């Protein structure tokens, strides 16, 4: 397990950030959380707040300090298919700004929350996240890319009704791969995977898709590693 220096988290007040920050703090990590002006009170317990605009790297670059891992969770809240412009103006632009901020810093490991791909819907969202992945890979940091689809948790329960359909599609050869790749995750599973990623930096790029995130959530860590490294070797474009 790696625990070297503070963890810098963007998107700390979002759905996943509010669960991840306390989980990291509970394991003894020092966490610095980037937060918009006026929202410092929303930073979860266990983190020191860093006030700044994620799209303005000059405003928070100096606050990275000696952090060696950055977890990037920023994205449009409740993404919908017709939000293509927001995906590029927020999701993709925030990655460009994040990379500008960490160049020349102490950051050595980037943990990026992407999205399952390919998928039959949300094409503009996937395209923006895919482009962000390519930008991060080009910087040659140690990188962990997580590709969930939908994360079940407080206020995010409605896809439970789709479980019978998922079971059906997983049983059919023609739809099995897509059903597994875009399967449902529980909030504790993705949080556990994020914590594990923070504590186990790869030597290059590691990609964790839904089946591998589930395995991590259930403690199947050794089985995940080789498969994740192979997935990371897929063409980036």
C-alpha angles and dihedrals in degrees: 000000000000120000106162117147132331123318116237114211128191118195091030095153095053129097096278097030093059089057098038100051096059090044091055092044091050089059092053100262122144107230129199112194123200110219136174119255109277094023101082090110089063095060108115120250114273099043136095109229122234111195115216149108111269089214092057106065093179089065097060108018092101091054092066087082111163096341112139100184127053122192112200113202100153118132146127111296112246097357117217130189096254094055096088094133093051091050090059096037094048114014098038097031091052090056091051089051093045091053091048090052097051100044107115092009130115091263111122103161127050119196109196127190105216129159138259113276145232099022134161095241140035092045096165091049092050092046092055092047092046091053089049090054090053091051092051094047090052091061091061098224119148097271137193115191118193118200111192123159110201124357117208117217144107108348091002104083107111096094089066084087089064095060095098090053091050090052090051094048092046089056094053116081093216094057104025098099094048092046091052094044093051097036125140122266130196119234094245090053095055092042091052090049091050092050090049091049091052092051096044111049113191124229090239131349125339123187120198115195126186098279090049093045089053091050091051090048089055096045097257093134104142092054091053099057104071094039092049092051090051091050090051090059092065116117110282096213 
